[in-house]
Amino acid sequence: MKKTLVMAAAAVLTGSMAYPSLAEEYVFEMAPVVVTANRMNENLVDARADISVVTSRQIEKLHLNTVEDALRTVPGTQYLNYGGNGLNANLSGIRINGSKDIILLVDGVRVTDFNGANNSGYMYSSLLNNMDNVERIEVLRGSAGALYGSGAKGGVINIITKNPGEKKTTVDIARGTGGREMYKLTTMGRVGKFSYMAYYDKLLIGDTKSGDGRLWPGHTHTLSDGVKFAYDVTDKHSLSLSYDKMKSRYRGYDFVYSNRYHGDYKSDMLTLQDKISIGKHWDNQFTYRRNKVKTNYFQDYDMNAQSNWGISSDYTYDIIGEQVSFHDEWNRLTFGVDYSKGRDNVLRAAGFDVNGNPVKTNHWYENYSFYIQEDWNFLPRWSLSGGLRHDRPETDQYTADFSSHTSKSYRLSYEVTPRDTVYAGRNDFYILPGLDVLYIPQYGNAKVRPAYGHTDTVGYSHVFSDTTMFTFNWFRTKDEQSIGYDTSSKKYKNFNQGVSRGWNAQLISQIGSKWSANVGWAHLYSNVPGDNFSLGYSPKDKLTFDMIYHNKKFTGGLDGFYFIRRKNPVNGDLKGWPDDKYGIYNLSFNYEPRKDFNFYLKINNIFDKLWAEHTDVIWSDHTPGTWYSMPGRTWLFGVKMEV
């Protein structure tokens, strides 16, 4: 009876009860509901895609205090951090399946756009500093151009935030090594059909010490605050308005280049959403988002000298999405329109007028996208998926417009047994050059054209029991045309013939009533012209894991990864990093004397391992040790109270 009820609930969420006899015997109860795989709610087992989920329980019990902390537990993700001092507290290069060309969504909607090839994976890790407001983080690996548009080559990260609930105020205060201080305040409530939530976060990070005892001077001061208001017009119609603001200032010292640096990041984001269900089969969602983003980065010879080099940006993004979904026992159909516009608020050189005088302008960039995705259960055990997206980009008069482009996707799935499903498919990607790739004076090139290619994938999932499942996905991504940095001209340009391939595997399990575990393994080969990832930065294999133990008032957790570097014959004889094989392990402890009171301790890098992700050894005079060391062992102790 229990399995039947769970199966029925999952079927309602997916909108499909075509063949209940195939699913009712084996149902993975612990599988979370996901939305990113097909832009529609469905159980992870039914997604038939290479997708992972970091749940709110993992975030809370493992004390994953940033988006970066959470993503490091996910197989198939890679980082290239410049150590753990001031700069990298704000700027982190995220890759999925070896590619920096990814899309970051919050509640299914882009945060920014037109970041361009090799740039969309760079995000400010404090962009969403209020992790208490995160319901889950979904990571879709592989190209998804037909579903999500320009930029989705490596994959998609979708941060799903919580809806305001019953009246509650939460205070979280913590302090730790390296001058780390964390203050969080969240309050929410509901009055009839109206609900609200407000938050304020403050994060301070000081000097960091690497595993060899070296002190890396730095300081980061981040403030985040926001509000969300929601109104339930009916039980099937809701409106929400949210405003999120973040400001981060940082400074530090770069031992590799022997200079000081400082910078800041500001973001003001307004989001309006309207969701409505029409009858049993139709859903509609409209979203408007405006985000203003300003960044500055400067290098100094000393604290009193004037900056000798710097780069700044000031962009405004307007993003509109209209999505319609239909589902019955045979079909799941999604279609809609996405519109994005990016405006450079800094006057840039734009050529010359008819009299030969130099002209400056505020460059702009916009794109209209029309998409449709259909999942059809055409026979018992068989399903066929297909999608199309048509992009129509336009730029200002000083830049040549790009031609329109149509991306395609298809997938064939077969349920071999009630426990086993196999599928295979292809997804295109399409990447518009970013505003900075085209216009930034230091390295911009207005002649760069869009990148495009495709990803082939073969996947398999197996449900062992109600509480354990396994997924395996092989992929191969080919670049027909890519965008990269040309070291000779020191400008961006187009390349071709890039390839990445590998596989991702994950095991998700609830072991009895006290234990839960997630284990992933990712294998990768990547060689993309214009991208230096293959010069020893990339992992050949990487194990990720997290385990949680809960017993009455005590909860303990262990998370981390084991990294095996892929060496390149070009520089394989150089010791470019502290180690080519290493493990990083983190411990979490929680004690709740009562439900509204929690003491916690988080210890990162418990064995004080010396490790690095970015290096200068392979580039300059090959001086040993000129790498950007990541933090050694750190701890954070805090208390969380609910009122």
C-alpha positions in Angstrom: 0.0 0.0 0.0 2.8 2.3 0.9 4.6 1.8 -2.5 1.3 2.3 -4.3 0.7 5.6 -2.6 4.2 6.8 -3.4 3.9 5.8 -7.0 0.7 7.7 -7.3 2.2 10.8 -5.8 5.1 10.7 -8.1 2.8 10.2 -11.1 0.8 13.3 -10.1 4.0 15.3 -9.9 5.2 14.1 -13.3 1.8 14.4 -14.9 2.1 10.9 -16.3 0.3 7.7 -15.3 0.5 5.9 -18.6 1.9 2.6 -17.4 1.5 2.3 -13.7 1.9 -1.5 -13.8 5.5 -1.0 -14.8 6.4 1.3 -11.9 4.3 0.2 -8.9 6.6 -2.7 -7.9 9.8 -0.6 -7.6 9.6 3.0 -6.5 12.6 5.0 -5.3 11.0 6.8 -2.4 14.0 9.0 -1.6 14.4 10.4 -5.2 13.8 14.1 -5.1 11.5 15.9 -7.5 13.4 17.8 -10.2 12.4 20.4 -12.7 15.6 21.2 -14.7 15.8 18.1 -16.8 12.7 18.8 -18.9 11.4 22.2 -17.5 8.7 20.3 -15.7 8.2 18.7 -12.3 9.2 15.0 -12.3 10.8 12.4 -10.1 14.6 12.0 -10.5 14.1 8.4 -11.6 11.9 9.5 -14.5 14.0 12.4 -15.7 16.2 10.2 -18.0 18.9 12.8 -17.9 22.3 13.2 -16.3 21.2 15.2 -13.3 22.2 15.5 -9.6 20.4 17.2 -6.7 21.8 18.8 -3.5 18.9 18.9 -1.1 18.1 21.4 1.7 18.8 18.6 4.2 22.4 18.2 2.8 22.9 21.9 2.9 21.7 22.2 6.5 23.3 19.1 8.0 26.7 19.4 6.1 26.8 23.2 6.6 27.3 23.9 2.9 27.5 27.7 3.4 27.9 28.7 -0.2 26.8 27.5 -3.6 30.4 26.5 -4.3 30.4 24.3 -1.2 27.2 22.5 -2.4 28.5 22.1 -6.0 31.7 20.5 -4.8 29.7 17.5 -3.7 28.3 16.9 -7.2 30.0 14.6 -9.7 31.0 16.1 -13.0 31.7 19.6 -11.7 35.1 21.1 -11.6 36.7 24.3 -10.2 39.7 26.4 -10.9 40.0 28.6 -7.9 42.7 31.2 -7.3 43.3 30.0 -3.8 41.1 30.9 -0.8 42.1 34.5 -0.2 40.1 37.7 -0.9 39.8 37.4 -4.7 38.5 33.9 -4.8 36.0 34.4 -2.1 34.2 36.2 -4.8 35.2 34.8 -8.2 35.1 31.1 -8.9 35.3 29.3 -12.2 32.7 26.5 -12.3 32.9 23.8 -15.0 30.5 21.0 -15.8 31.8 18.1 -17.9 35.0 20.2 -18.5 33.2 23.3 -19.9 32.9 26.8 -18.4 30.0 27.4 -20.8 27.1 26.8 -18.4 23.9 28.5 -17.4 23.1 29.6 -13.9 19.4 29.8 -13.0 17.5 30.9 -9.9 14.0 29.4 -9.8 14.4 28.4 -13.4 15.3 31.9 -14.7 18.6 33.2 -15.8 20.5 35.6 -13.4 22.5 37.1 -16.2 23.0 36.6 -20.0 25.4 37.3 -22.8 28.4 36.3 -20.7 29.8 34.5 -23.7 32.0 31.4 -24.2 34.4 30.5 -21.4 32.9 33.2 -19.1 29.4 32.0 -18.0 31.0 29.5 -15.6 32.6 32.5 -13.7 30.2 33.6 -11.0 30.5 35.3 -7.7 30.2 32.6 -5.1 28.5 35.0 -2.7 25.8 35.7 -5.4 23.4 33.6 -3.4 24.9 33.8 0.1 21.6 33.0 1.9 21.7 29.2 1.7 19.0 28.9 4.3 16.6 30.1 1.6 17.7 27.3 -0.8 15.3 24.4 -1.2 17.6 22.4 -3.5 20.3 22.9 -6.2 19.8 20.9 -9.4 22.8 20.3 -11.7 22.0 19.1 -15.3 25.1 17.8 -17.0 25.5 18.0 -20.8 24.4 20.4 -23.6 20.9 21.8 -23.2 20.7 24.4 -25.9 17.2 23.4 -27.1 15.7 23.7 -23.6 17.7 26.6 -22.1 19.3 28.5 -25.0 22.6 30.2 -25.5 25.4 29.1 -23.1 24.2 25.6 -22.1 27.2 23.6 -23.4 28.5 22.0 -20.2 25.2 22.0 -18.4 22.8 24.0 -16.2 22.8 24.9 -12.5 19.3 25.7 -11.2 19.0 27.1 -7.6 15.5 26.5 -6.3 14.5 28.8 -3.4 12.1 28.1 -0.7 8.6 29.5 -0.6 7.6 31.5 2.5 6.1 29.2 5.1 4.5 29.5 8.5 5.7 32.3 10.9 9.3 31.7 12.0 12.4 33.7 12.6 15.9 32.1 12.4 19.2 33.6 13.7 22.5 31.9 12.8 25.8 33.2 14.2 29.2 31.6 13.6 32.9 32.3 14.0 35.9 30.4 12.9 39.5 30.4 11.7 40.9 32.9 9.2 38.8 35.7 10.6 35.6 34.1 9.4 32.5 35.6 10.8 28.9 34.7 9.7 25.7 36.4 10.7 22.3 35.4 9.3 18.8 36.5 10.0 15.7 35.2 8.3 12.1 35.8 9.1 8.9 34.5 7.3 5.2 34.2 7.9 1.8 33.8 6.4 -1.4 35.7 6.9 -4.3 34.1 5.0 -3.3 34.1 1.3 -0.4 36.4 1.8 3.1 35.3 2.8 6.4 37.0 3.2 10.1 36.3 3.8 13.0 38.7 4.5 16.7 37.9 5.1 19.9 39.7 6.0 23.4 38.0 5.8 26.9 39.3 6.7 30.0 37.3 5.9 33.6 38.3 6.8 36.7 36.3 5.7 40.2 37.3 6.6 43.7 35.8 5.9 43.8 32.2 4.9 46.5 29.6 5.7 47.4 26.8 3.3 48.3 23.3 4.2 52.1 24.1 4.3 51.5 26.9 6.8 51.8 29.8 4.4 49.6 32.8 5.2 47.8 34.3 2.2 46.7 37.9 3.2 43.2 38.8 2.2 39.9 40.2 3.3 36.3 39.8 2.1 33.2 41.7 3.4 29.9 40.5 1.9 26.4 41.8 2.7 23.3 40.2 1.3 19.7 41.1 2.0 16.3 40.6 0.3 12.6 40.2 0.6 10.0 38.0 -1.1 6.2 38.5 -1.1 3.8 35.9 -2.3 0.0 35.9 -2.8 -2.2 32.9 -3.5 -5.0 34.2 -5.7 -6.4 30.7 -5.7 -5.1 27.2 -4.8 -3.9 27.0 -8.4 -2.8 30.6 -9.0 0.1 32.4 -7.2 2.0 35.6 -7.6 5.4 36.5 -6.1 7.7 39.5 -6.0 11.2 39.3 -4.7 14.2 41.7 -4.4 17.7 40.5 -3.7 20.7 42.8 -3.1 24.3 41.8 -2.7 27.5 43.8 -2.2 30.9 42.3 -1.7 34.3 44.0 -1.3 37.6 42.2 -1.3 41.3 42.7 -1.2 44.5 40.6 -0.9 48.0 39.9 -1.9 49.0 37.8 -4.9 52.3 36.0 -4.1 52.6 34.6 -7.6 52.7 38.1 -9.3 53.9 40.0 -6.2 51.2 42.6 -6.2 48.2 43.7 -4.1 44.7 43.7 -5.5 41.3 44.9 -4.5 37.8 44.9 -6.0 34.1 44.8 -5.5 30.9 43.2 -6.8 27.3 44.6 -6.6 24.1 43.0 -7.7 20.5 44.3 -7.5 17.9 41.8 -8.7 14.1 42.2 -9.0 11.9 39.2 -9.9 8.2 38.9 -10.6 6.6 35.5 -11.2 3.0 34.5 -12.0 2.2 30.8 -11.9 -1.2 29.2 -12.7 -2.6 25.8 -13.3 -5.5 25.5 -15.7 -7.6 22.4 -15.3 -5.8 19.0 -14.8 -3.4 19.3 -17.7 -2.2 22.8 -18.3 0.3 25.1 -16.5 1.5 28.6 -17.3 4.5 30.5 -15.8 5.4 34.1 -16.6 8.6 35.6 -15.2 10.2 39.1 -15.4 13.7 39.7 -13.9 15.9 42.8 -13.9 19.4 42.4 -12.6 22.0 45.2 -12.4 25.6 43.9 -12.0 28.7 46.0 -11.3 32.2 44.7 -10.9 35.7 46.2 -10.4 39.1 44.6 -10.1 42.4 46.5 -9.7 46.0 45.6 -9.1 48.4 47.8 -7.1 52.2 47.8 -6.7 51.6 48.8 -3.0 48.7 49.9 -0.9 49.5 53.6 -1.5 50.2 53.4 -5.2 47.7 54.1 -7.9 46.3 51.0 -9.7 48.5 50.0 -12.6 45.9 47.7 -14.1 42.2 47.3 -13.7 39.0 46.1 -15.3 35.4 47.1 -14.7 32.0 46.3 -15.9 28.5 47.7 -15.4 25.7 45.7 -17.0 21.9 45.8 -16.8 19.9 42.6 -17.8 16.2 42.4 -18.5 14.9 38.8 -18.8 11.4 37.7 -19.6 10.1 34.2 -19.8 6.7 32.8 -20.8 6.3 29.0 -20.5 3.2 26.8 -21.1 3.1 23.1 -20.2 0.7 20.4 -21.0 0.7 16.8 -19.5 -1.5 13.8 -19.8 -1.0 10.1 -19.6 0.8 10.0 -23.0 2.5 13.3 -23.4 4.4 16.1 -21.7 4.6 19.2 -23.8 6.5 22.4 -22.9 6.7 25.5 -25.1 7.4 29.2 -24.7 9.3 32.3 -25.4 12.5 33.7 -23.7 13.7 37.2 -24.1 16.9 38.7 -22.8 18.5 42.1 -23.2 21.9 43.1 -21.9 23.1 46.8 -21.8 26.6 48.0 -21.1 26.3 51.1 -19.0 29.9 52.1 -19.6 30.6 54.2 -22.8 32.8 52.2 -25.0 34.6 53.0 -28.3 32.4 52.2 -31.3 34.4 53.5 -34.2 34.2 56.8 -36.1 31.5 59.0 -37.5 31.3 60.3 -41.1 33.7 63.1 -40.2 36.3 60.8 -38.8 35.6 61.7 -35.1 35.7 58.9 -32.6 32.3 57.6 -31.4 31.4 56.1 -28.0 28.2 54.3 -27.2 26.5 52.1 -24.6 26.5 48.8 -26.4 23.4 46.6 -26.1 22.6 43.0 -27.0 19.2 41.2 -27.1 17.9 37.7 -28.0 14.5 36.3 -28.7 14.1 32.5 -28.2 11.2 30.3 -29.2 11.3 26.7 -27.9 9.2 23.6 -27.8 9.9 20.2 -26.1 7.7 17.1 -26.3 8.0 13.8 -24.4 5.8 11.1 -25.9 5.1 7.7 -24.3 4.3 6.1 -27.7 4.5 2.4 -26.6 4.6 0.6 -23.2 8.1 1.0 -21.9 9.1 3.3 -24.8 9.3 7.1 -24.9 10.6 9.6 -27.4 11.6 13.1 -26.7 12.4 16.0 -29.1 12.9 19.7 -28.8 13.6 22.8 -30.9 14.8 26.3 -30.0 15.1 29.2 -32.4 17.4 32.1 -31.4 17.1 35.5 -33.0 19.9 37.7 -31.6 20.3 41.4 -32.4 23.0 43.9 -31.4 23.5 47.7 -31.6 24.3 49.5 -34.9 28.1 49.3 -34.2 28.3 45.5 -34.2 27.3 43.2 -37.0 24.1 41.2 -36.2 24.4 37.5 -35.8 22.3 35.2 -38.0 19.5 33.3 -36.3 20.1 29.7 -35.2 18.0 26.6 -34.5 19.1 24.1 -31.8 17.7 20.6 -31.7 17.5 17.7 -29.2 16.2 14.2 -29.2 16.2 11.2 -26.9 14.9 7.6 -27.1 14.2 5.8 -23.8 13.4 2.2 -23.0 12.3 0.7 -19.7 14.0 -2.7 -19.8 12.5 -3.8 -16.5 10.6 -2.0 -13.8 14.1 -1.5 -12.2 16.1 -0.6 -15.3 15.9 2.2 -17.9 18.3 3.0 -20.8 18.3 6.0 -23.0 20.3 7.7 -25.8 20.2 11.1 -27.4 21.8 14.2 -28.8 21.6 17.8 -27.7 22.9 20.9 -29.5 24.5 23.9 -27.9 24.7 27.5 -29.2 26.7 30.2 -27.5 26.5 33.9 -28.3 29.7 35.9 -27.7 29.6 37.8 -24.4 29.4 41.6 -24.0 32.9 41.6 -22.7 34.2 39.3 -25.5 33.0 41.8 -28.0 33.6 45.1 -26.3 36.0 45.1 -23.4 39.1 47.1 -24.7 41.7 44.8 -23.1 40.8 41.6 -25.0 37.5 42.2 -26.8 37.0 41.3 -30.5 33.9 42.4 -32.4 34.6 39.9 -35.1 33.9 36.9 -32.9 31.0 34.7 -34.1 28.8 32.4 -32.0 30.0 29.0 -30.9 28.0 25.8 -31.7 28.2 22.0 -31.5 26.4 19.1 -29.8 26.6 16.5 -27.1 25.8 12.8 -27.6 24.8 10.9 -24.5 23.9 7.3 -23.4 22.4 6.7 -20.0 21.3 4.0 -17.6 19.5 4.0 -14.3 18.8 1.2 -11.9 16.5 1.2 -8.8 17.9 -1.3 -6.3 15.1 -0.7 -3.7 12.7 1.9 -2.4 15.7 3.8 -1.0 18.6 3.2 -3.3 19.2 4.1 -7.0 22.2 4.2 -9.4 22.7 6.3 -12.6 25.4 6.1 -15.2 25.8 8.5 -18.2 28.4 8.6 -21.0 28.8 11.8 -23.0 30.8 13.2 -25.9 30.7 16.9 -26.7 32.0 18.2 -30.1 32.7 21.8 -30.9 32.0 22.7 -34.5 33.0 26.2 -33.7 34.1 27.5 -30.3 35.3 30.8 -28.8 38.6 31.0 -26.9 41.4 33.3 -25.9 44.3 33.5 -28.3 47.5 33.9 -26.4 49.4 35.4 -29.4 47.0 38.2 -30.2 45.8 38.5 -26.6 42.2 38.7 -28.0 39.3 36.3 -28.2 38.8 34.5 -31.5 37.0 31.5 -33.0 38.4 28.0 -32.9 37.1 24.6 -34.0 37.6 20.8 -33.5 37.2 20.8 -29.7 36.1 17.6 -28.0 35.3 16.5 -24.4 34.2 13.0 -23.4 33.7 10.9 -20.3 31.1 9.5 -18.0 29.4 10.3 -14.7 28.1 7.8 -12.2 26.2 8.3 -8.9 24.7 6.2 -6.2 22.0 7.7 -3.9 20.9 5.7 -0.9 19.1 5.9 2.4 20.6 3.2 4.7 18.1 2.3 7.4 16.6 5.2 9.4 19.9 6.8 10.4 22.2 6.9 7.5 22.1 8.5 4.0 24.8 8.6 1.4 25.6 10.0 -2.1 28.7 8.8 -4.0 29.7 9.9 -7.4 32.5 9.2 -9.9 33.4 11.3 -12.9 35.8 10.4 -15.7 36.8 13.2 -18.1 38.9 13.9 -21.2 38.9 17.4 -22.6 40.8 19.1 -25.4 39.3 22.3 -26.6 41.4 24.9 -28.5 41.5 28.3 -26.8 40.9 26.7 -23.4 43.8 25.7 -21.2 41.9 23.2 -19.1 43.7 20.3 -20.8 47.2 21.5 -19.7 47.0 19.6 -16.5 44.1 21.5 -14.8 41.5 18.9 -15.5 40.8 15.7 -13.5 41.1 12.4 -15.2 38.9 11.0 -12.5 37.2 12.5 -9.5 35.3 10.9 -6.6 32.7 12.9 -4.8 30.8 11.8 -1.7 28.7 12.9 1.3 27.3 10.9 4.2 24.9 11.9 7.0 24.2 10.1 10.2 21.3 11.1 12.4 20.4 9.8 15.9 18.0 11.7 18.1 19.7 15.0 19.0 23.0 14.4 17.2 23.7 14.6 13.4 27.1 14.0 11.9 28.3 14.4 8.3 31.3 13.7 6.1 31.7 15.2 2.6 34.6 15.6 0.2 36.3 14.5 -3.0 39.3 12.6 -4.3 41.1 14.1 -7.3 43.3 12.3 -9.9 44.9 14.7 -12.4 45.1 14.1 -16.2 48.6 14.9 -17.2 49.4 16.5 -20.5 52.6 15.4 -22.4 53.4 19.0 -23.2 54.1 19.8 -19.5 53.7 16.5 -17.7 57.3 16.5 -16.4 56.7 19.8 -14.5 55.5 19.8 -10.9 52.7 22.3 -11.7 50.7 21.5 -8.5 51.4 20.3 -5.0 49.9 16.9 -5.8 48.4 15.1 -8.8 46.4 12.8 -6.5 44.8 14.0 -3.3 41.7 13.9 -1.2 39.9 16.6 0.7 37.6 15.6 3.5 35.2 17.7 5.6 33.4 16.9 8.9 30.2 18.3 10.3 28.7 18.0 13.8 25.2 19.1 14.9 23.7 18.9 18.4 20.1 20.0 19.0 19.2 20.1 22.7 15.7 21.0 21.5 14.1 21.5 18.1 14.6 25.3 18.0 18.2 25.3 19.1 21.3 23.9 17.3 25.0 24.0 18.0 27.2 23.0 15.1 30.9 22.6 14.1 32.2 22.4 10.6 35.8 21.3 10.0 37.1 21.6 6.4 40.2 19.8 5.1 40.5 17.9 8.3 44.0 16.5 7.3 45.3 20.0 6.5 46.2 18.9 3.0 48.3 21.3 0.7 46.4 21.5 -2.6 45.9 24.0 -5.5 43.6 24.3 -8.5 45.3 27.2 -10.3 49.0 27.5 -11.0 51.7 29.6 -12.7 54.4 27.0 -12.7 53.5 25.8 -16.2 53.4 29.3 -17.7 56.3 31.4 -16.5 59.8 30.3 -15.4 58.5 27.1 -13.9 59.4 28.1 -10.4 58.2 25.3 -8.0 55.6 26.5 -5.6 54.1 29.3 -7.7 50.6 28.0 -7.4 47.5 29.4 -5.7 47.2 27.3 -2.6 43.8 26.5 -1.3 43.0 26.7 2.4 44.3 24.2 4.8 42.3 22.9 7.8 39.7 25.4 9.0 36.9 25.3 11.4 33.6 27.2 12.0 31.6 27.0 15.2 28.1 28.4 15.4 24.6 28.4 16.9 21.3 28.5 15.1 18.1 29.5 16.9 14.5 29.6 15.8 11.9 31.9 17.4 
